[in-house]
Every structure is written in structure tokens, then in C-alpha cells.
Amino acid sequence: MNVGDDAQFTDLDQANSMGIQGSNNSTQVRIKLGSNGGRLTSNNGEVYLGAC
């Protein structure tokens, strides 16, 4: 797994849950699927699927 400069895994204080969030802004995260694949983005509660 490769993790970018501003991403971190975090404890959500919720049973059976794992969080991934931006270090600079905890309301944002983007997961890229493959080098030429799409992405899953969450920004302040809104979730988006898109192309890179």
C-alpha cells in the first residue's frame, strides 16, 4: 500500500471501523484505484466517484 504525504490512518472511536483522512484537512480523503484508474473522494461528508 502506498500512502501519500498528507494521508493517515486514524482511530475513529467506533467499533469495527477504520478511518483514512487527510493530515492537513481531516474532512477530506481521496482513494485512487490503480495508476490510471478512477478515484473515490470524500469532502466534508459528500462522496464522489470520478476519473483521474
PQR file of N, CA, C, O and H, with PARSE charges and radii, in Angstrom:
ATOM      1  N   MET A   1       0.852  -1.169   0.000 -0.4000 1.5000
ATOM      2  CA  MET A   1       0.000   0.000   0.000 -0.0000 2.0000
ATOM      3  C   MET A   1       0.898   1.231   0.000  0.5500 1.7000
ATOM      4  O   MET A   1       1.846   1.315   0.781 -0.5500 1.4000
ATOM      5  N   ASN A   2       0.606   2.163  -0.857 -0.4000 1.5000
ATOM      6  CA  ASN A   2       1.308   3.445  -0.882 -0.0000 2.0000
ATOM      7  C   ASN A   2       0.389   4.507  -0.303  0.5500 1.7000
ATOM      8  O   ASN A   2      -0.779   4.601  -0.683 -0.5500 1.4000
ATOM      9  H   ASN A   2      -0.164   2.095  -1.492  0.4000 1.0000
ATOM     10  N   VAL A   3       0.911   5.300   0.609 -0.4000 1.5000
ATOM     11  CA  VAL A   3       0.141   6.364   1.254 -0.0000 2.0000
ATOM     12  C   VAL A   3       0.800   7.693   0.918  0.5500 1.7000
ATOM     13  O   VAL A   3       2.012   7.839   1.075 -0.5500 1.4000
ATOM     14  H   VAL A   3       1.860   5.224   0.917  0.4000 1.0000
ATOM     15  N   GLY A   4       0.017   8.662   0.458 -0.4000 1.5000
ATOM     16  CA  GLY A   4       0.549   9.976   0.097 -0.0000 2.0000
ATOM     17  C   GLY A   4       1.053  10.765   1.287  0.5500 1.7000
ATOM     18  O   GLY A   4       0.886  10.353   2.435 -0.5500 1.4000
ATOM     19  H   GLY A   4      -0.968   8.544   0.330  0.4000 1.0000
ATOM     20  N   ASP A   5       1.664  11.889   1.010 -0.4000 1.5000
ATOM     21  CA  ASP A   5       2.280  12.738   2.030 -0.0000 2.0000
ATOM     22  C   ASP A   5       1.306  13.214   3.100  0.5500 1.7000
ATOM     23  O   ASP A   5       1.679  13.331   4.268 -0.5500 1.4000
ATOM     24  H   ASP A   5       1.799  12.223   0.077  0.4000 1.0000
ATOM     25  N   ASP A   6       0.092  13.484   2.722 -0.4000 1.5000
ATOM     26  CA  ASP A   6      -0.852  14.117   3.641 -0.0000 2.0000
ATOM     27  C   ASP A   6      -2.001  13.206   4.055  0.5500 1.7000
ATOM     28  O   ASP A   6      -3.091  13.691   4.361 -0.5500 1.4000
ATOM     29  H   ASP A   6      -0.211  13.389   1.774  0.4000 1.0000
ATOM     30  N   ALA A   7      -1.775  11.882   4.070 -0.4000 1.5000
ATOM     31  CA  ALA A   7      -2.826  10.938   4.454 -0.0000 2.0000
ATOM     32  C   ALA A   7      -2.402  10.168   5.695  0.5500 1.7000
ATOM     33  O   ALA A   7      -1.211   9.973   5.936 -0.5500 1.4000
ATOM     34  H   ALA A   7      -0.890  11.488   3.822  0.4000 1.0000
ATOM     35  N   GLN A   8      -3.369   9.737   6.473 -0.4000 1.5000
ATOM     36  CA  GLN A   8      -3.067   8.951   7.667 -0.0000 2.0000
ATOM     37  C   GLN A   8      -4.238   8.038   7.994  0.5500 1.7000
ATOM     38  O   GLN A   8      -5.391   8.348   7.696 -0.5500 1.4000
ATOM     39  H   GLN A   8      -4.337   9.896   6.278  0.4000 1.0000
ATOM     40  N   PHE A   9      -3.916   6.893   8.621 -0.4000 1.5000
ATOM     41  CA  PHE A   9      -4.952   6.037   9.187 -0.0000 2.0000
ATOM     42  C   PHE A   9      -5.225   6.555  10.587  0.5500 1.7000
ATOM     43  O   PHE A   9      -4.308   7.011  11.270 -0.5500 1.4000
ATOM     44  H   PHE A   9      -2.979   6.641   8.863  0.4000 1.0000
ATOM     45  N   THR A  10      -6.464   6.492  11.017 -0.4000 1.5000
ATOM     46  CA  THR A  10      -6.804   7.066  12.308 -0.0000 2.0000
ATOM     47  C   THR A  10      -7.837   6.212  13.042  0.5500 1.7000
ATOM     48  O   THR A  10      -8.607   5.476  12.424 -0.5500 1.4000
ATOM     49  H   THR A  10      -7.209   6.122  10.462  0.4000 1.0000
ATOM     50  N   ASP A  11      -7.839   6.324  14.355 -0.4000 1.5000
ATOM     51  CA  ASP A  11      -8.815   5.647  15.204 -0.0000 2.0000
ATOM     52  C   ASP A  11     -10.073   6.503  15.259  0.5500 1.7000
ATOM     53  O   ASP A  11     -10.017   7.674  15.635 -0.5500 1.4000
ATOM     54  H   ASP A  11      -7.214   6.922  14.857  0.4000 1.0000
ATOM     55  N   LEU A  12     -11.198   5.924  14.886 -0.4000 1.5000
ATOM     56  CA  LEU A  12     -12.462   6.665  14.844 -0.0000 2.0000
ATOM     57  C   LEU A  12     -13.243   6.594  16.145  0.5500 1.7000
ATOM     58  O   LEU A  12     -14.272   7.255  16.283 -0.5500 1.4000
ATOM     59  H   LEU A  12     -11.243   4.973  14.580  0.4000 1.0000
ATOM     60  N   ASP A  13     -12.768   5.798  17.104 -0.4000 1.5000
ATOM     61  CA  ASP A  13     -13.505   5.545  18.338 -0.0000 2.0000
ATOM     62  C   ASP A  13     -14.870   4.939  18.053  0.5500 1.7000
ATOM     63  O   ASP A  13     -15.834   5.193  18.775 -0.5500 1.4000
ATOM     64  H   ASP A  13     -11.932   5.261  16.992  0.4000 1.0000
ATOM     65  N   GLN A  14     -14.947   4.131  16.992 -0.4000 1.5000
ATOM     66  CA  GLN A  14     -16.156   3.399  16.632 -0.0000 2.0000
ATOM     67  C   GLN A  14     -15.762   1.949  16.434  0.5500 1.7000
ATOM     68  O   GLN A  14     -14.789   1.655  15.740 -0.5500 1.4000
ATOM     69  H   GLN A  14     -14.164   3.924  16.406  0.4000 1.0000
ATOM     70  N   ALA A  15     -16.507   1.048  17.037 -0.4000 1.5000
ATOM     71  CA  ALA A  15     -16.183  -0.379  16.937 -0.0000 2.0000
ATOM     72  C   ALA A  15     -16.144  -0.844  15.483  0.5500 1.7000
ATOM     73  O   ALA A  15     -16.983  -0.451  14.673 -0.5500 1.4000
ATOM     74  H   ALA A  15     -17.298   1.286  17.602  0.4000 1.0000
ATOM     75  N   ASN A  16     -15.168  -1.678  15.165 -0.4000 1.5000
ATOM     76  CA  ASN A  16     -15.037  -2.319  13.852 -0.0000 2.0000
ATOM     77  C   ASN A  16     -14.939  -1.315  12.705  0.5500 1.7000
ATOM     78  O   ASN A  16     -15.428  -1.587  11.609 -0.5500 1.4000
ATOM     79  H   ASN A  16     -14.486  -1.998  15.823  0.4000 1.0000
ATOM     80  N   SER A  17     -14.316  -0.166  12.940 -0.4000 1.5000
ATOM     81  CA  SER A  17     -14.195   0.872  11.904 -0.0000 2.0000
ATOM     82  C   SER A  17     -12.750   1.310  11.753  0.5500 1.7000
ATOM     83  O   SER A  17     -11.978   1.278  12.711 -0.5500 1.4000
ATOM     84  H   SER A  17     -13.918   0.054  13.830  0.4000 1.0000
ATOM     85  N   MET A  18     -12.388   1.718  10.545 -0.4000 1.5000
ATOM     86  CA  MET A  18     -11.069   2.254  10.263 -0.0000 2.0000
ATOM     87  C   MET A  18     -11.259   3.535   9.468  0.5500 1.7000
ATOM     88  O   MET A  18     -12.102   3.590   8.572 -0.5500 1.4000
ATOM     89  H   MET A  18     -13.015   1.743   9.766  0.4000 1.0000
ATOM     90  N   GLY A  19     -10.503   4.543   9.779 -0.4000 1.5000
ATOM     91  CA  GLY A  19     -10.621   5.800   9.062 -0.0000 2.0000
ATOM     92  C   GLY A  19      -9.372   6.123   8.275  0.5500 1.7000
ATOM     93  O   GLY A  19      -8.261   5.819   8.710 -0.5500 1.4000
ATOM     94  H   GLY A  19      -9.819   4.499  10.507  0.4000 1.0000
ATOM     95  N   ILE A  20      -9.545   6.731   7.132 -0.4000 1.5000
ATOM     96  CA  ILE A  20      -8.456   7.303   6.340 -0.0000 2.0000
ATOM     97  C   ILE A  20      -8.828   8.753   6.132  0.5500 1.7000
ATOM     98  O   ILE A  20      -9.916   9.057   5.643 -0.5500 1.4000
ATOM     99  H   ILE A  20     -10.447   6.978   6.779  0.4000 1.0000
ATOM    100  N   GLN A  21      -7.925   9.652   6.501 -0.4000 1.5000
ATOM    101  CA  GLN A  21      -8.237  11.073   6.353 -0.0000 2.0000
ATOM    102  C   GLN A  21      -6.990  11.850   6.000  0.5500 1.7000
ATOM    103  O   GLN A  21      -5.871  11.374   6.194 -0.5500 1.4000
ATOM    104  H   GLN A  21      -7.041   9.405   6.898  0.4000 1.0000
ATOM    105  N   GLY A  22      -7.186  13.050   5.481 -0.4000 1.5000
ATOM    106  CA  GLY A  22      -6.069  13.926   5.186 -0.0000 2.0000
ATOM    107  C   GLY A  22      -5.480  14.489   6.466  0.5500 1.7000
ATOM    108  O   GLY A  22      -6.210  14.855   7.387 -0.5500 1.4000
ATOM    109  H   GLY A  22      -8.095  13.438   5.324  0.4000 1.0000
ATOM    110  N   SER A  23      -4.151  14.555   6.520 -0.4000 1.5000
ATOM    111  CA  SER A  23      -3.488  15.123   7.694 -0.0000 2.0000
ATOM    112  C   SER A  23      -3.691  16.631   7.777  0.5500 1.7000
ATOM    113  O   SER A  23      -3.866  17.178   8.865 -0.5500 1.4000
ATOM    114  H   SER A  23      -3.558  14.257   5.772  0.4000 1.0000
ATOM    115  N   ASN A  24      -3.667  17.302   6.627 -0.4000 1.5000
ATOM    116  CA  ASN A  24      -3.836  18.752   6.611 -0.0000 2.0000
ATOM    117  C   ASN A  24      -5.289  19.169   6.779  0.5500 1.7000
ATOM    118  O   ASN A  24      -5.571  20.243   7.310 -0.5500 1.4000
ATOM    119  H   ASN A  24      -3.525  16.857   5.743  0.4000 1.0000
ATOM    120  N   ASN A  25      -6.221  18.315   6.323 -0.4000 1.5000
ATOM    121  CA  ASN A  25      -7.647  18.627   6.427 -0.0000 2.0000
ATOM    122  C   ASN A  25      -8.383  17.315   6.671  0.5500 1.7000
ATOM    123  O   ASN A  25      -8.545  16.521   5.744 -0.5500 1.4000
ATOM    124  H   ASN A  25      -5.992  17.443   5.892  0.4000 1.0000
ATOM    125  N   SER A  26      -8.826  17.076   7.887 -0.4000 1.5000
ATOM    126  CA  SER A  26      -9.435  15.802   8.254 -0.0000 2.0000
ATOM    127  C   SER A  26     -10.815  15.597   7.639  0.5500 1.7000
ATOM    128  O   SER A  26     -11.385  14.516   7.782 -0.5500 1.4000
ATOM    129  H   SER A  26      -8.695  17.721   8.640  0.4000 1.0000
ATOM    130  N   THR A  27     -11.372  16.603   6.958 -0.4000 1.5000
ATOM    131  CA  THR A  27     -12.678  16.448   6.313 -0.0000 2.0000
ATOM    132  C   THR A  27     -12.554  15.924   4.887  0.5500 1.7000
ATOM    133  O   THR A  27     -13.568  15.715   4.222 -0.5500 1.4000
ATOM    134  H   THR A  27     -10.909  17.482   6.842  0.4000 1.0000
ATOM    135  N   GLN A  28     -11.313  15.703   4.395 -0.4000 1.5000
ATOM    136  CA  GLN A  28     -11.113  15.290   3.012 -0.0000 2.0000
ATOM    137  C   GLN A  28     -10.311  13.991   2.938  0.5500 1.7000
ATOM    138  O   GLN A  28      -9.442  13.737   3.772 -0.5500 1.4000
ATOM    139  H   GLN A  28     -10.489  15.872   4.935  0.4000 1.0000
ATOM    140  N   VAL A  29     -10.616  13.174   1.931 -0.4000 1.5000
ATOM    141  CA  VAL A  29      -9.824  11.989   1.607 -0.0000 2.0000
ATOM    142  C   VAL A  29     -10.075  11.632   0.152  0.5500 1.7000
ATOM    143  O   VAL A  29     -11.171  11.846  -0.366 -0.5500 1.4000
ATOM    144  H   VAL A  29     -11.323  13.380   1.254  0.4000 1.0000
ATOM    145  N   ARG A  30      -9.065  11.091  -0.503 -0.4000 1.5000
ATOM    146  CA  ARG A  30      -9.217  10.603  -1.876 -0.0000 2.0000
ATOM    147  C   ARG A  30      -8.494   9.274  -1.971  0.5500 1.7000
ATOM    148  O   ARG A  30      -7.338   9.165  -1.563 -0.5500 1.4000
ATOM    149  H   ARG A  30      -8.175  10.917  -0.082  0.4000 1.0000
ATOM    150  N   ILE A  31      -9.160   8.264  -2.505 -0.4000 1.5000
ATOM    151  CA  ILE A  31      -8.578   6.952  -2.720 -0.0000 2.0000
ATOM    152  C   ILE A  31      -8.497   6.744  -4.227  0.5500 1.7000
ATOM    153  O   ILE A  31      -9.514   6.765  -4.920 -0.5500 1.4000
ATOM    154  H   ILE A  31     -10.099   8.352  -2.837  0.4000 1.0000
ATOM    155  N   LYS A  32      -7.284   6.543  -4.729 -0.4000 1.5000
ATOM    156  CA  LYS A  32      -7.063   6.330  -6.158 -0.0000 2.0000
ATOM    157  C   LYS A  32      -6.970   4.835  -6.408  0.5500 1.7000
ATOM    158  O   LYS A  32      -6.280   4.124  -5.678 -0.5500 1.4000
ATOM    159  H   LYS A  32      -6.457   6.527  -4.166  0.4000 1.0000
ATOM    160  N   LEU A  33      -7.658   4.355  -7.433 -0.4000 1.5000
ATOM    161  CA  LEU A  33      -7.725   2.933  -7.748 -0.0000 2.0000
ATOM    162  C   LEU A  33      -6.865   2.637  -8.967  0.5500 1.7000
ATOM    163  O   LEU A  33      -7.338   2.749 -10.099 -0.5500 1.4000
ATOM    164  H   LEU A  33      -8.218   4.933  -8.026  0.4000 1.0000
ATOM    165  N   GLY A  34      -5.618   2.264  -8.754 -0.4000 1.5000
ATOM    166  CA  GLY A  34      -4.702   1.955  -9.845 -0.0000 2.0000
ATOM    167  C   GLY A  34      -4.043   3.198 -10.404  0.5500 1.7000
ATOM    168  O   GLY A  34      -4.514   4.314 -10.184 -0.5500 1.4000
ATOM    169  H   GLY A  34      -5.234   2.173  -7.835  0.4000 1.0000
ATOM    170  N   SER A  35      -2.934   3.001 -11.142 -0.4000 1.5000
ATOM    171  CA  SER A  35      -2.179   4.152 -11.647 -0.0000 2.0000
ATOM    172  C   SER A  35      -2.962   4.955 -12.678  0.5500 1.7000
ATOM    173  O   SER A  35      -2.777   6.169 -12.775 -0.5500 1.4000
ATOM    174  H   SER A  35      -2.552   2.094 -11.321  0.4000 1.0000
ATOM    175  N   ASN A  36      -3.829   4.308 -13.447 -0.4000 1.5000
ATOM    176  CA  ASN A  36      -4.658   5.015 -14.428 -0.0000 2.0000
ATOM    177  C   ASN A  36      -6.145   4.883 -14.112  0.5500 1.7000
ATOM    178  O   ASN A  36      -6.993   5.185 -14.951 -0.5500 1.4000
ATOM    179  H   ASN A  36      -3.979   3.323 -13.368  0.4000 1.0000
ATOM    180  N   GLY A  37      -6.452   4.438 -12.915 -0.4000 1.5000
ATOM    181  CA  GLY A  37      -7.837   4.164 -12.544 -0.0000 2.0000
ATOM    182  C   GLY A  37      -8.577   5.383 -12.030  0.5500 1.7000
ATOM    183  O   GLY A  37      -8.076   6.507 -12.064 -0.5500 1.4000
ATOM    184  H   GLY A  37      -5.763   4.193 -12.233  0.4000 1.0000
ATOM    185  N   GLY A  38      -9.768   5.130 -11.560 -0.4000 1.5000
ATOM    186  CA  GLY A  38     -10.618   6.190 -11.033 -0.0000 2.0000
ATOM    187  C   GLY A  38     -10.285   6.512  -9.590  0.5500 1.7000
ATOM    188  O   GLY A  38      -9.295   6.025  -9.043 -0.5500 1.4000
ATOM    189  H   GLY A  38     -10.176   4.217 -11.533  0.4000 1.0000
ATOM    190  N   ARG A  39     -11.117   7.333  -8.983 -0.4000 1.5000
ATOM    191  CA  ARG A  39     -10.879   7.723  -7.594 -0.0000 2.0000
ATOM    192  C   ARG A  39     -12.203   7.818  -6.842  0.5500 1.7000
ATOM    193  O   ARG A  39     -13.260   8.064  -7.422 -0.5500 1.4000
ATOM    194  H   ARG A  39     -11.921   7.729  -9.427  0.4000 1.0000
ATOM    195  N   LEU A  40     -12.108   7.620  -5.564 -0.4000 1.5000
ATOM    196  CA  LEU A  40     -13.221   7.809  -4.642 -0.0000 2.0000
ATOM    197  C   LEU A  40     -12.820   8.968  -3.748  0.5500 1.7000
ATOM    198  O   LEU A  40     -11.787   8.912  -3.081 -0.5500 1.4000
ATOM    199  H   LEU A  40     -11.249   7.420  -5.093  0.4000 1.0000
ATOM    200  N   THR A  41     -13.630  10.019  -3.729 -0.4000 1.5000
ATOM    201  CA  THR A  41     -13.293  11.232  -2.988 -0.0000 2.0000
ATOM    202  C   THR A  41     -14.402  11.552  -1.997  0.5500 1.7000
ATOM    203  O   THR A  41     -15.589  11.443  -2.307 -0.5500 1.4000
ATOM    204  H   THR A  41     -14.469  10.065  -4.270  0.4000 1.0000
ATOM    205  N   SER A  42     -13.991  11.949  -0.805 -0.4000 1.5000
ATOM    206  CA  SER A  42     -14.945  12.432   0.184 -0.0000 2.0000
ATOM    207  C   SER A  42     -14.479  13.807   0.639  0.5500 1.7000
ATOM    208  O   SER A  42     -13.316  13.993   0.998 -0.5500 1.4000
ATOM    209  H   SER A  42     -13.028  12.037  -0.553  0.4000 1.0000
ATOM    210  N   ASN A  43     -15.389  14.759   0.620 -0.4000 1.5000
ATOM    211  CA  ASN A  43     -15.070  16.125   1.015 -0.0000 2.0000
ATOM    212  C   ASN A  43     -16.182  16.638   1.913  0.5500 1.7000
ATOM    213  O   ASN A  43     -17.275  16.952   1.441 -0.5500 1.4000
ATOM    214  H   ASN A  43     -16.333  14.608   0.328  0.4000 1.0000
ATOM    215  N   ASN A  44     -15.903  16.723   3.205 -0.4000 1.5000
ATOM    216  CA  ASN A  44     -16.850  17.265   4.173 -0.0000 2.0000
ATOM    217  C   ASN A  44     -18.199  16.541   4.140  0.5500 1.7000
ATOM    218  O   ASN A  44     -19.256  17.168   4.207 -0.5500 1.4000
ATOM    219  H   ASN A  44     -15.015  16.469   3.588  0.4000 1.0000
ATOM    220  N   GLY A  45     -18.139  15.199   4.033 -0.4000 1.5000
ATOM    221  CA  GLY A  45     -19.355  14.401   4.072 -0.0000 2.0000
ATOM    222  C   GLY A  45     -19.939  14.030   2.725  0.5500 1.7000
ATOM    223  O   GLY A  45     -20.750  13.108   2.642 -0.5500 1.4000
ATOM    224  H   GLY A  45     -17.280  14.690   3.978  0.4000 1.0000
ATOM    225  N   GLU A  46     -19.549  14.725   1.667 -0.4000 1.5000
ATOM    226  CA  GLU A  46     -20.006  14.401   0.310 -0.0000 2.0000
ATOM    227  C   GLU A  46     -19.052  13.374  -0.293  0.5500 1.7000
ATOM    228  O   GLU A  46     -17.836  13.515  -0.170 -0.5500 1.4000
ATOM    229  H   GLU A  46     -18.890  15.474   1.734  0.4000 1.0000
ATOM    230  N   VAL A  47     -19.598  12.330  -0.948 -0.4000 1.5000
ATOM    231  CA  VAL A  47     -18.787  11.272  -1.542 -0.0000 2.0000
ATOM    232  C   VAL A  47     -18.965  11.310  -3.054  0.5500 1.7000
ATOM    233  O   VAL A  47     -20.084  11.427  -3.554 -0.5500 1.4000
ATOM    234  H   VAL A  47     -20.587  12.216  -1.048  0.4000 1.0000
ATOM    235  N   TYR A  48     -17.827  11.207  -3.795 -0.4000 1.5000
ATOM    236  CA  TYR A  48     -17.832  11.288  -5.263 -0.0000 2.0000
ATOM    237  C   TYR A  48     -17.039  10.137  -5.857  0.5500 1.7000
ATOM    238  O   TYR A  48     -16.040   9.708  -5.280 -0.5500 1.4000
ATOM    239  H   TYR A  48     -16.918  11.112  -3.389  0.4000 1.0000
ATOM    240  N   LEU A  49     -17.471   9.636  -6.998 -0.4000 1.5000
ATOM    241  CA  LEU A  49     -16.699   8.704  -7.826 -0.0000 2.0000
ATOM    242  C   LEU A  49     -16.294   9.465  -9.071  0.5500 1.7000
ATOM    243  O   LEU A  49     -17.104  10.202  -9.634 -0.5500 1.4000
ATOM    244  H   LEU A  49     -18.283   9.984  -7.467  0.4000 1.0000
ATOM    245  N   GLY A  50     -15.043   9.298  -9.516 -0.4000 1.5000
ATOM    246  CA  GLY A  50     -14.635  10.039 -10.691 -0.0000 2.0000
ATOM    247  C   GLY A  50     -13.421   9.450 -11.368  0.5500 1.7000
ATOM    248  O   GLY A  50     -12.781   8.542 -10.839 -0.5500 1.4000
ATOM    249  H   GLY A  50     -14.386   8.699  -9.059  0.4000 1.0000
ATOM    250  N   ALA A  51     -13.107   9.966 -12.535 -0.4000 1.5000
ATOM    251  CA  ALA A  51     -11.902   9.587 -13.273 -0.0000 2.0000
ATOM    252  C   ALA A  51     -10.765  10.477 -12.811  0.5500 1.7000
ATOM    253  O   ALA A  51     -10.982  11.599 -12.352 -0.5500 1.4000
ATOM    254  H   ALA A  51     -13.627  10.704 -12.965  0.4000 1.0000
ATOM    255  N   CYS A  52      -9.540   9.959 -12.937 -0.4000 1.5000
ATOM    256  CA  CYS A  52      -8.360  10.742 -12.546 -0.0000 2.0000
ATOM    257  C   CYS A  52      -7.965  11.717 -13.603  0.5500 1.7000
ATOM    258  O   CYS A  52      -6.993  12.453 -13.432 -0.5500 1.4000
ATOM    259  H   CYS A  52      -9.364   9.048 -13.309  0.4000 1.0000
TER
END
